[in-house]
Amino acid sequence: MANPVLPSSGVLSPLGLDDVRLAPGFWGGRVTLNRDVTIAHCQEWMEREGWIGNFRGRRPRRGREFSDSEIYKLLEAMAWAGHPDLTPLAETVARAQEGDGYLNTRWTGNRYSDLEWGHELYCYGHLIQAGVARLRNHGEDRLTEVARRAADHVCRRFMDTNETCGHPEIEMALVELYRATGAERYLEMARRLVERRGLPALGEIHLGRAYFQDDLPVRQAQVFRGHAVRALYLASGAVDVAVETGDEALLKAIEAQWERTVARRTHLTGGMGSRHADESFGEDYELPPDRAYSETCAGIASIMLAHRLLLATGDARYADVAERTLYNVLATAVALDGRSFFYANPLRVRVPAEPLDGVNHAAEGGLRSPWFDVSCCPNNIARTLASFAAYVATADPGGIQIHHYTPGEIRHGSLALRVETGYPWSGEVTVRVLSDASGRVSLRVPPWATGATLSRTSSAGSPEGSPDSASGGSAVRTVAPGYATVEGEWRAGDVIRLELPMKARWTFPDRRVDALRGSVAVERGPLVYCAESVDDEPPLADVAARVTVPPAVAAAAAVVPDGEGPIEVEMRVEMGVEIAAVLGAPDADEWPYRAEPDPVGGADTTLRLVPYHRWGNRGPATMRVWLPVAE
């Protein structure tokens, strides 16, 4: 089955790229853009920067010590997308592999001399995942051979040591290779790598052992900490090991760490990682909007982890967090033209970034760039979107579960469904049955969708649970957050309709998040909204006041055509209609604080809110998600 994650057990079984076919829509359009534009863009830049040339023996070597991994991520994207350039690129990589399976363009002749920072095993992890993708979507070929030779080399070199890599990643790759081949040594190598971390297994570094999760054994940790991508990749590998070995204690440990991290160390967008200095999680409730790092790769890693936990447990909470992160980190990270990217995803940008046509050497937030010195994010986006269909739905012995709503067709056994929806702009999801079959169809109801309704109409026009009726119609029932299930015998033409209320809503922070006290955000459906100021629009730094939030009054949403066909949504809210703000500077410039503040003078204005994932597409801008509240 063409799927990046195929556990041998769990409550739910994933459906593959052959089982879920996307149609035009929010995600279908992005997957097509990724296939037609983004993959080629990444390949072009890695040729331009010389990273692919490293595999041809070009000297001096170009790129960071981990740049090999970017070629492997691109190969994985190509494998899932069926891209024609995969074979020649894979052959270029294969020619650089040494006789014993070792493959790295940076450390040849000086192998494993810097496990803390060298990233050799990390790079192998991405190579192995590319090989697994090719194996599952095509079959054995040169790329799969290279990946297996590298994995066998790792097993020979590291099976009986106490060493590991400063950047987790290979753990989940080895488990997936075990799942694809049945070779037990790959699972055992992954298990040992997970268990030896934190003993400790690495040397001291100036950022401390928590930076690469080597301060505590995985089972003893209470929360995700240190470098966010490393932490989430390690947790994903631990879940894979736990599922394949039946280690319930290890799985429960990761579940508990996930729960505390989501409750205390996650931004409204689903982004993870608060600190720029070490790309790490902060302490509990350390969630500053302007200093949020929220790296794109951390968002993707969070989606990967949530998906694994969803498969293992069947708990809708994991799909809820994955959806939030998909719409507000993954969709945000790539521009609408598919050719520039965010590395970091802050929730406030105070100063517009200057446009950049070349390589971004800073990787800061507030600027989509065509390429970065550290370009992990563009290639990670490419491989995630190329395999996106594999995250949409799952199956169990009773039927199909739909977790993420996007137009397309879903098939499992004899049950075939067509999903029609304008989600996330519209809350109506229509599921049409395409074949006679029996079984359950379960639709996820997000936690914000209080008052959602579900109905089933037979092909003859009669509602669920009623005798055939010439007048048609359907029985409507209210469904709670979680999974709404309809089951029974199906006939081609039967219809299920889920209505998710899409009223905009005010969202307030926990009072313990000190950086957000006195502020409010606006959400609608799965989307977080933000205020954006471009060109001569009122600069958000000069907005000196106030959002008045009346009790029991929700924000109002206006649906605005995008001009390219799809519907986009802009928001204008004020005392129930618009967000009223006052522009103007304080009366005195010498000291920004007052013992008895006077009302701020200035002209009334209205803030225009746009979906967070769309900000920054109109040029350099200031932006904020969290808005000040009138006292």
C-alpha positions as CSV (number, residue, x, y, z in Angstrom):
1,M,0.0,0.0,0.0
2,A,1.3,3.5,-0.9
3,N,1.4,5.1,2.5
4,P,4.2,6.6,4.6
5,V,3.0,4.9,7.9
6,L,1.8,1.3,7.8
7,P,1.7,-0.1,11.4
8,S,1.0,-3.8,11.8
9,S,-1.5,-3.2,14.6
10,G,-3.5,-0.4,16.1
11,V,-7.2,0.6,16.4
12,L,-7.2,2.1,12.9
13,S,-5.6,1.1,9.7
14,P,-4.4,3.8,7.3
15,L,-5.7,4.1,3.7
16,G,-3.2,4.7,1.0
17,L,-2.8,7.0,-2.0
18,D,-4.6,4.4,-4.1
19,D,-7.5,4.3,-1.8
20,V,-8.0,8.1,-1.4
21,R,-8.1,10.2,-4.6
22,L,-8.2,13.9,-4.1
23,A,-10.3,16.2,-6.3
24,P,-9.9,20.0,-6.7
25,G,-10.4,21.8,-3.4
26,F,-8.3,23.4,-0.6
27,W,-6.0,20.4,-0.3
28,G,-6.4,18.9,-3.8
29,G,-5.2,22.2,-5.3
30,R,-2.2,22.4,-3.0
31,V,-1.2,18.8,-3.7
32,T,-1.4,19.5,-7.5
33,L,0.6,22.7,-7.1
34,N,3.2,20.8,-5.1
35,R,3.5,18.1,-7.8
36,D,3.6,20.6,-10.7
37,V,5.6,23.4,-9.2
38,T,7.1,23.0,-5.7
39,I,9.0,19.7,-6.3
40,A,10.7,21.2,-9.5
41,H,11.4,24.4,-7.6
42,C,13.2,22.4,-4.8
43,Q,15.2,20.4,-7.3
44,E,16.2,23.5,-9.3
45,W,17.5,25.3,-6.1
46,M,19.5,22.3,-4.9
47,E,21.2,22.1,-8.3
48,R,21.9,25.8,-8.2
49,E,23.3,25.7,-4.7
50,G,25.5,22.6,-5.5
51,W,23.9,20.2,-3.0
52,I,23.1,17.7,-5.7
53,G,26.5,18.2,-7.2
54,N,28.0,17.0,-3.9
55,F,26.9,13.5,-4.9
56,R,28.8,13.9,-8.2
57,G,32.0,14.5,-6.2
58,R,32.1,18.3,-6.8
59,R,34.6,20.0,-4.5
60,P,34.6,22.1,-2.4
61,R,31.5,20.6,-1.0
62,R,28.5,23.0,-0.8
63,G,25.8,23.3,1.9
64,R,25.5,22.4,5.5
65,E,26.5,19.1,7.0
66,F,23.0,17.8,6.7
67,S,22.2,19.0,3.2
68,D,22.3,15.4,1.9
69,S,19.0,14.8,3.7
70,E,17.3,17.5,1.6
71,I,18.0,15.5,-1.6
72,Y,16.5,12.4,0.2
73,K,13.3,14.3,1.2
74,L,13.0,15.5,-2.4
75,L,13.3,11.9,-3.6
76,E,10.6,10.9,-1.1
77,A,8.3,13.6,-2.5
78,M,9.1,12.4,-6.0
79,A,8.3,8.8,-5.1
80,W,4.9,9.6,-3.7
81,A,4.1,11.9,-6.6
82,G,5.4,9.5,-9.3
83,H,7.7,12.2,-10.5
84,P,9.7,11.4,-13.7
85,D,12.9,13.0,-12.4
86,L,13.3,10.5,-9.6
87,T,15.2,7.8,-11.5
88,P,18.1,10.0,-12.7
89,L,18.4,11.7,-9.3
90,A,18.4,8.4,-7.5
91,E,21.1,7.1,-9.8
92,T,23.2,10.2,-9.0
93,V,22.8,9.4,-5.3
94,A,23.6,5.7,-5.8
95,R,26.9,6.3,-7.5
96,A,28.1,8.1,-4.3
97,Q,27.4,5.2,-2.0
98,E,30.5,3.3,-0.7
99,G,31.0,-0.4,-0.9
100,D,29.9,-1.1,2.7
101,G,26.7,1.0,2.3
102,Y,28.1,4.2,3.9
103,L,26.7,7.3,2.2
104,N,27.5,10.8,3.2
105,T,29.1,13.6,1.1
106,R,30.3,15.5,4.1
107,W,32.0,13.0,6.4
108,T,33.6,10.5,3.9
109,G,37.0,9.6,5.4
110,N,36.0,10.9,8.8
111,R,33.0,8.8,9.6
112,Y,30.9,9.2,12.8
113,S,33.5,11.6,14.3
114,D,30.8,14.1,15.5
115,L,27.6,12.2,16.4
116,E,26.3,15.2,18.3
117,W,26.2,17.5,15.2
118,G,27.2,15.4,12.2
119,H,23.6,14.3,11.3
120,E,24.9,11.1,9.6
121,L,22.1,8.9,11.0
122,Y,19.6,11.6,10.5
123,C,20.5,11.7,6.8
124,Y,20.2,7.9,6.6
125,G,16.7,8.2,8.1
126,H,15.5,10.4,5.2
127,L,17.2,8.2,2.7
128,I,15.4,5.1,4.1
129,Q,12.1,6.9,4.1
130,A,12.6,7.8,0.4
131,G,13.4,4.1,-0.3
132,V,10.3,2.9,1.5
133,A,8.2,5.4,-0.4
134,R,9.6,4.1,-3.7
135,L,9.1,0.5,-2.6
136,R,5.4,1.1,-1.7
137,N,4.5,3.3,-4.7
138,H,6.6,1.6,-7.4
139,G,8.5,-1.5,-6.3
140,E,12.1,-2.5,-6.0
141,D,14.6,-0.3,-7.9
142,R,17.9,1.5,-7.5
143,L,16.7,3.8,-4.8
144,T,15.3,1.0,-2.6
145,E,18.6,-0.9,-3.0
146,V,20.6,2.1,-1.9
147,A,18.3,2.6,1.2
148,R,18.5,-1.0,2.3
149,R,22.3,-1.1,1.9
150,A,22.5,2.0,4.1
151,A,20.2,0.6,6.7
152,D,22.2,-2.7,6.8
153,H,25.4,-0.6,7.3
154,V,23.8,1.2,10.2
155,C,22.8,-2.1,11.8
156,R,26.3,-3.5,11.5
157,R,27.9,-0.4,12.9
158,F,25.5,0.6,15.7
159,M,23.6,-2.5,16.8
160,D,26.0,-3.3,19.7
161,T,27.2,0.2,20.7
162,N,25.7,2.8,23.0
163,E,25.8,5.5,20.4
164,T,23.1,7.5,18.7
165,C,22.6,10.6,16.6
166,G,22.2,14.1,17.9
167,H,19.1,14.5,15.6
168,P,16.5,11.7,15.9
169,E,14.8,10.6,12.6
170,I,16.3,7.3,11.7
171,E,14.2,5.5,14.4
172,M,10.9,5.9,12.5
173,A,12.5,5.2,9.2
174,L,14.0,1.9,10.4
175,V,10.6,0.8,11.7
176,E,9.0,1.6,8.4
177,L,11.6,-0.3,6.6
178,Y,10.9,-3.3,8.9
179,R,7.2,-2.9,8.1
180,A,8.0,-2.9,4.4
181,T,10.5,-5.8,4.3
182,G,9.8,-7.9,7.4
183,A,13.5,-7.8,8.4
184,E,13.6,-7.9,12.2
185,R,17.0,-6.3,12.5
186,Y,15.6,-2.9,11.4
187,L,13.0,-2.9,14.2
188,E,15.6,-4.0,16.8
189,M,18.0,-1.3,15.7
190,A,15.2,1.3,16.0
191,R,14.3,0.0,19.5
192,R,17.8,0.2,20.7
193,L,18.3,3.7,19.4
194,V,15.1,4.8,21.3
195,E,16.1,3.1,24.5
196,R,19.7,4.3,24.7
197,R,18.8,8.0,24.4
198,G,19.1,9.8,27.7
199,L,21.3,7.2,29.4
200,P,23.1,9.5,28.2
201,A,24.3,8.5,24.7
202,L,25.8,11.8,23.5
203,G,28.4,14.2,24.7
204,E,27.9,17.5,26.5
205,I,27.0,20.6,24.4
206,H,26.6,24.2,25.3
207,L,22.8,24.0,24.9
208,G,22.5,21.2,27.4
209,R,21.5,17.6,26.9
210,A,17.8,18.4,26.7
211,Y,18.4,20.1,23.4
212,F,18.6,16.6,21.8
213,Q,16.5,14.8,24.3
214,D,19.5,13.1,25.9
215,D,18.8,14.3,29.4
216,L,16.3,11.6,30.3
217,P,15.3,8.2,29.0
218,V,12.3,8.5,26.7
219,R,10.0,6.7,29.2
220,Q,10.9,9.1,32.1
221,A,10.1,12.4,30.4
222,Q,7.0,14.2,31.3
223,V,6.7,16.6,28.4
224,F,8.4,17.3,25.0
225,R,11.4,19.6,25.5
226,G,14.5,20.8,23.8
227,H,14.8,21.2,20.0
228,A,11.2,20.9,18.8
229,V,11.8,18.9,15.6
230,R,14.2,16.5,17.3
231,A,11.7,15.9,20.1
232,L,8.7,15.2,17.8
233,Y,10.7,13.0,15.5
234,L,11.9,11.0,18.5
235,A,8.4,10.7,19.8
236,S,7.2,9.5,16.4
237,G,9.9,6.8,16.3
238,A,9.0,5.8,19.9
239,V,5.3,5.3,18.9
240,D,6.4,3.2,16.0
241,V,8.6,1.0,18.1
242,A,5.9,0.7,20.8
243,V,3.2,-0.3,18.3
244,E,5.4,-3.0,16.6
245,T,6.8,-4.4,19.9
246,G,3.5,-4.3,21.8
247,D,5.1,-2.0,24.4
248,E,2.0,-0.3,26.0
249,A,4.1,1.4,28.6
250,L,6.2,3.2,26.0
251,L,3.1,4.2,24.1
252,K,1.4,5.6,27.2
253,A,4.5,7.6,28.0
254,I,4.4,9.4,24.7
255,E,0.6,9.9,25.0
256,A,1.2,11.6,28.3
257,Q,4.0,13.8,27.0
258,W,1.8,14.8,24.0
259,E,-1.1,15.8,26.3
260,R,1.0,18.1,28.5
261,T,2.8,19.6,25.5
262,V,-0.5,20.4,23.7
263,A,-2.0,21.8,26.9
264,R,1.0,24.0,27.8
265,R,3.5,24.4,25.0
266,T,1.6,24.7,21.8
267,H,0.6,27.9,20.0
268,L,-3.0,28.6,18.8
269,T,-2.0,27.7,15.3
270,G,-0.8,24.3,16.4
271,G,2.8,25.4,16.0
272,M,5.4,24.1,18.4
273,G,8.6,25.7,19.6
274,S,8.8,29.1,21.3
275,R,12.5,29.9,21.3
276,H,14.6,31.1,18.4
277,A,18.0,30.5,20.0
278,D,17.8,26.8,20.0
279,E,14.6,26.2,18.0
280,S,13.2,24.6,21.1
281,F,10.1,24.3,23.2
282,G,10.0,26.8,26.1
283,E,8.7,26.1,29.6
284,D,5.0,25.6,30.3
285,Y,2.9,28.5,29.1
286,E,6.0,30.2,27.5
287,L,4.1,31.2,24.3
288,P,5.1,34.7,23.1
289,P,3.4,35.5,19.8
290,D,6.2,37.7,18.4
291,R,9.0,35.3,19.4
292,A,7.1,32.1,18.5
293,Y,9.6,30.1,16.4
294,S,7.0,27.5,15.4
295,E,9.2,26.0,12.7
296,T,7.5,24.6,9.7
297,C,9.3,21.3,10.2
298,A,8.1,21.1,13.8
299,G,4.6,21.6,12.5
300,I,5.0,18.7,10.0
301,A,6.6,16.6,12.8
302,S,3.6,17.3,15.0
303,I,1.2,16.1,12.2
304,M,3.3,13.0,11.8
305,L,3.2,12.2,15.5
306,A,-0.5,13.0,15.9
307,H,-1.3,10.7,12.9
308,R,0.6,7.8,14.5
309,L,-1.2,8.3,17.8
310,L,-4.5,8.4,16.0
311,L,-3.8,5.1,14.3
312,A,-2.7,3.5,17.5
313,T,-5.6,4.7,19.7
314,G,-8.5,5.9,17.4
315,D,-8.8,9.0,19.6
316,A,-10.2,12.0,17.7
317,R,-8.1,14.4,19.8
318,Y,-5.1,13.6,17.6
319,A,-6.9,14.3,14.4
320,D,-8.2,17.6,15.9
321,V,-4.6,18.8,16.6
322,A,-3.4,17.5,13.2
323,E,-6.1,19.5,11.5
324,R,-5.3,22.7,13.3
325,T,-1.6,22.3,12.4
326,L,-2.4,21.4,8.8
327,Y,-4.4,24.5,8.1
328,N,-2.4,26.9,10.2
329,V,1.2,25.8,9.8
330,L,1.6,23.5,6.8
331,A,-0.8,25.6,4.6
332,T,0.9,28.8,5.9
333,A,4.4,27.7,5.2
334,V,4.2,27.7,1.4
335,A,3.1,30.7,-0.7
336,L,0.1,30.5,-3.0
337,D,2.4,30.2,-6.0
338,G,4.3,27.2,-4.5
339,R,7.7,28.9,-4.9
340,S,8.5,30.5,-1.5
341,F,8.3,29.4,2.1
342,F,8.2,30.3,5.7
343,Y,10.8,28.7,7.9
344,A,9.5,30.1,11.2
345,N,5.8,31.0,11.8
346,P,5.4,33.7,14.4
347,L,2.0,34.9,15.5
348,R,3.1,38.5,15.4
349,V,5.4,40.4,13.0
350,R,6.2,44.0,14.0
351,V,8.4,45.1,11.1
352,P,7.8,44.2,7.5
353,A,10.5,42.1,6.0
354,E,12.3,43.1,2.9
355,P,11.5,41.0,-0.2
356,L,14.2,38.5,-1.1
357,D,14.8,36.8,-4.4
358,G,17.8,34.7,-3.3
359,V,18.9,32.6,-0.4
360,N,17.6,33.6,3.0
361,H,20.5,33.3,5.5
362,A,18.5,34.1,8.6
363,A,15.4,31.8,8.4
364,E,13.5,34.2,10.6
365,G,9.7,34.6,10.5
366,G,7.8,37.2,8.5
367,L,9.4,36.5,5.2
368,R,8.6,33.8,2.7
369,S,11.8,33.1,0.8
370,P,12.5,31.0,-2.3
371,W,15.4,29.2,-0.5
372,F,17.4,29.1,2.8
373,D,20.8,28.1,3.9
374,V,19.0,25.5,5.9
375,S,16.2,24.4,3.6
376,C,14.7,21.6,5.5
377,C,11.3,23.1,5.4
378,P,10.7,23.4,1.6
379,N,11.5,19.7,1.0
380,N,9.6,18.6,4.1
381,I,6.6,20.5,2.7
382,A,7.0,18.8,-0.6
383,R,7.1,15.2,0.8
384,T,4.2,15.9,3.2
385,L,1.9,17.3,0.5
386,A,2.9,14.5,-1.9
387,S,1.6,12.0,0.6
388,F,-1.2,14.1,2.0
389,A,-4.0,11.8,0.8
390,A,-2.7,9.1,3.1
391,Y,-3.7,11.2,6.1
392,V,-7.3,11.8,5.1
393,A,-9.1,8.5,6.1
394,T,-8.6,5.2,7.8
395,A,-10.4,1.9,8.1
396,D,-11.2,-0.7,10.8
397,P,-13.0,-4.0,10.6
398,G,-16.4,-2.1,10.7
399,G,-15.9,0.5,8.0
400,I,-14.3,3.9,7.1
401,Q,-13.4,6.9,9.2
402,I,-12.9,10.3,7.6
403,H,-10.7,12.6,9.6
404,H,-9.9,15.5,7.2
405,Y,-12.5,16.9,4.8
406,T,-11.5,17.5,1.2
407,P,-13.2,16.7,-2.1
408,G,-12.3,13.3,-3.4
409,E,-13.1,9.6,-3.5
410,I,-12.4,7.0,-0.7
411,R,-12.5,3.3,-1.3
412,H,-12.1,0.4,1.1
413,G,-13.2,-3.1,0.3
414,S,-16.6,-2.9,-1.3
415,L,-17.4,0.5,0.2
416,A,-16.8,3.5,-2.1
417,L,-17.5,7.1,-1.1
418,R,-17.4,10.5,-2.8
419,V,-16.8,13.5,-0.6
420,E,-18.1,16.9,-1.7
421,T,-17.3,19.9,0.4
422,G,-16.2,23.6,0.4
423,Y,-14.4,23.0,3.7
424,P,-12.8,25.0,5.4
425,W,-14.9,27.9,4.0
426,S,-18.2,26.0,4.2
427,G,-19.2,23.6,7.0
428,E,-21.3,21.3,4.8
429,V,-19.7,17.9,4.0
430,T,-21.7,15.6,1.7
431,V,-20.6,12.0,1.4
432,R,-22.2,10.1,-1.5
433,V,-22.1,6.3,-1.5
434,L,-21.0,5.0,-4.9
435,S,-21.5,1.2,-4.4
436,D,-23.8,-1.2,-2.7
437,A,-22.1,-2.3,0.5
438,S,-22.4,-2.6,4.3
439,G,-20.4,-1.1,7.1
440,R,-19.9,2.0,9.2
441,V,-19.0,5.5,8.0
442,S,-17.6,7.7,10.7
443,L,-17.1,11.5,10.3
444,R,-15.0,13.5,12.7
445,V,-16.7,16.4,14.4
446,P,-14.2,19.0,15.6
447,P,-14.3,20.3,19.2
448,W,-15.4,23.8,18.0
449,A,-18.4,22.4,16.1
450,T,-21.0,22.5,18.9
451,G,-24.4,21.9,17.4
452,A,-23.2,20.0,14.4
453,T,-25.9,17.9,12.7
454,L,-25.8,14.6,10.7
455,S,-28.3,13.2,8.3
456,R,-28.6,10.1,6.1
457,T,-30.8,9.9,3.0
458,S,-31.3,6.7,1.0
459,S,-31.1,6.6,-2.8
460,A,-34.9,6.2,-2.8
461,G,-35.2,9.5,-0.9
462,S,-36.2,8.1,2.5
463,P,-34.5,9.3,5.7
464,E,-32.5,7.0,8.0
465,G,-34.7,4.9,10.1
466,S,-37.9,5.6,8.3
467,P,-39.9,3.6,5.8
468,D,-39.6,4.5,2.1
469,S,-41.2,7.8,1.4
470,A,-42.1,9.4,-1.9
471,S,-41.6,12.8,-0.4
472,G,-38.0,12.1,0.4
473,G,-36.2,14.1,3.1
474,S,-33.8,13.1,5.8
475,A,-33.8,12.5,9.6
476,V,-31.4,15.0,11.2
477,R,-29.7,14.5,14.5
478,T,-27.3,16.6,16.5
479,V,-23.9,15.1,16.9
480,A,-21.2,15.8,19.6
481,P,-17.5,16.4,18.9
482,G,-15.7,13.2,18.3
483,Y,-16.9,10.8,15.6
484,A,-20.4,10.7,14.3
485,T,-21.2,7.3,12.9
486,V,-23.8,6.0,10.5
487,E,-23.9,2.3,9.7
488,G,-26.0,-0.4,8.0
489,E,-26.6,-1.5,4.5
490,W,-25.7,1.0,1.8
491,R,-27.0,1.4,-1.7
492,A,-25.3,3.4,-4.5
493,G,-26.8,6.9,-4.3
494,D,-27.2,7.0,-0.5
495,V,-26.1,10.3,1.0
496,I,-24.7,11.4,4.4
497,R,-24.6,15.1,5.2
498,L,-22.6,16.6,8.0
499,E,-23.2,20.3,8.9
500,L,-20.5,21.9,10.9
501,P,-21.4,25.3,12.4
502,M,-19.0,27.9,10.9
503,K,-19.7,30.9,13.1
504,A,-16.6,32.9,13.8
505,R,-15.6,32.8,17.5
506,W,-13.5,34.7,20.0
507,T,-10.7,32.7,21.5
508,F,-9.0,33.8,24.8
509,P,-5.7,32.6,26.1
510,D,-5.1,30.8,29.4
511,R,-4.3,33.4,32.0
512,R,-1.0,31.6,32.7
513,V,0.3,32.6,29.3
514,D,1.6,35.9,30.5
515,A,2.6,37.1,27.0
516,L,-1.0,37.0,25.9
517,R,-2.9,38.5,28.8
518,G,-5.4,41.1,27.7
519,S,-5.7,39.8,24.2
520,V,-8.1,37.8,22.0
521,A,-8.0,36.0,18.7
522,V,-10.6,35.1,16.1
523,E,-11.1,31.7,14.7
524,R,-13.6,30.3,12.2
525,G,-13.9,26.6,11.6
526,P,-10.3,25.2,11.6
527,L,-8.8,28.5,10.6
528,V,-7.0,31.0,12.8
529,Y,-7.3,34.6,11.6
530,C,-4.9,37.5,11.8
531,A,-4.7,41.2,11.1
532,E,-2.3,42.1,8.3
533,S,-1.1,45.5,7.2
534,V,0.5,45.9,3.7
535,D,1.9,49.1,2.0
536,D,-0.2,52.1,3.0
537,E,-2.7,50.2,5.2
538,P,-2.7,51.2,8.9
539,P,0.5,49.8,10.5
540,L,-0.4,47.4,13.2
541,A,2.3,48.8,15.5
542,D,0.3,52.0,15.6
543,V,-2.9,50.4,16.7
544,A,-3.0,51.8,20.2
545,A,-6.3,50.2,21.4
546,R,-8.9,48.2,21.5
547,V,-10.9,45.3,20.6
548,T,-14.2,45.4,22.5
549,V,-15.6,41.9,23.1
550,P,-19.2,42.0,24.2
551,P,-20.5,39.1,26.1
552,A,-22.1,36.3,24.1
553,V,-21.4,38.1,20.8
554,A,-19.4,36.2,18.1
555,A,-17.5,37.7,15.3
556,A,-19.2,38.0,12.0
557,A,-17.7,36.5,8.8
558,A,-18.1,37.8,5.3
559,V,-17.4,35.3,2.5
560,V,-15.4,37.0,-0.2
561,P,-14.6,35.5,-3.7
562,D,-10.9,35.0,-4.1
563,G,-10.9,36.0,-7.8
564,E,-9.4,32.7,-8.9
565,G,-12.4,30.5,-8.3
566,P,-12.1,29.2,-4.7
567,I,-13.9,31.0,-2.0
568,E,-11.7,32.7,0.7
569,V,-13.0,34.3,3.9
570,E,-12.1,37.7,5.3
571,M,-13.4,38.8,8.7
572,R,-14.6,42.1,9.9
573,V,-15.7,42.2,13.6
574,E,-16.6,45.0,15.9
575,M,-18.9,44.8,18.9
576,G,-20.4,41.9,17.0
577,V,-19.8,43.5,13.6
578,E,-16.3,44.9,13.3
579,I,-13.1,45.1,15.3
580,A,-12.8,48.8,16.2
581,A,-9.3,50.0,16.7
582,V,-7.9,53.5,17.4
583,L,-4.8,54.7,15.6
584,G,-2.5,57.2,17.2
585,A,0.6,57.7,19.3
586,P,0.6,58.3,23.1
587,D,0.6,61.9,24.1
588,A,4.2,61.9,25.3
589,D,7.1,60.1,23.6
590,E,9.6,60.2,26.5
591,W,8.1,57.4,28.6
592,P,5.6,54.7,27.3
593,Y,3.9,54.1,30.7
594,R,1.3,56.1,32.7
595,A,0.1,55.9,36.2
596,E,-3.4,56.9,35.2
597,P,-3.8,56.3,31.5
598,D,-6.0,58.7,29.5
599,P,-8.1,57.5,26.6
600,V,-5.9,57.2,23.6
601,G,-6.7,59.7,20.9
602,G,-6.8,59.0,17.2
603,A,-9.1,58.1,14.4
604,D,-11.4,55.0,14.4
605,T,-10.5,52.4,11.9
606,T,-11.5,48.8,11.1
607,L,-9.1,45.9,11.1
608,R,-9.4,43.5,8.2
609,L,-8.8,39.9,9.3
610,V,-7.5,37.3,6.8
611,P,-6.9,33.6,7.3
612,Y,-3.4,33.2,8.9
613,H,-2.3,30.8,6.2
614,R,-2.8,33.6,3.6
615,W,-0.9,36.4,5.2
616,G,2.3,37.5,3.6
617,N,1.2,36.8,0.0
618,R,0.5,40.4,-0.9
619,G,4.0,41.6,-0.1
620,P,5.9,42.7,3.0
621,A,3.5,43.2,5.9
622,T,3.1,43.5,9.6
623,M,0.8,40.9,11.2
624,R,-0.8,39.9,14.5
625,V,-3.0,37.0,15.5
626,W,-3.6,38.1,19.1
627,L,-5.4,41.5,19.4
628,P,-5.6,43.8,22.5
629,V,-8.9,43.8,24.4
630,A,-10.5,47.0,25.9
631,E,-10.5,47.0,29.7
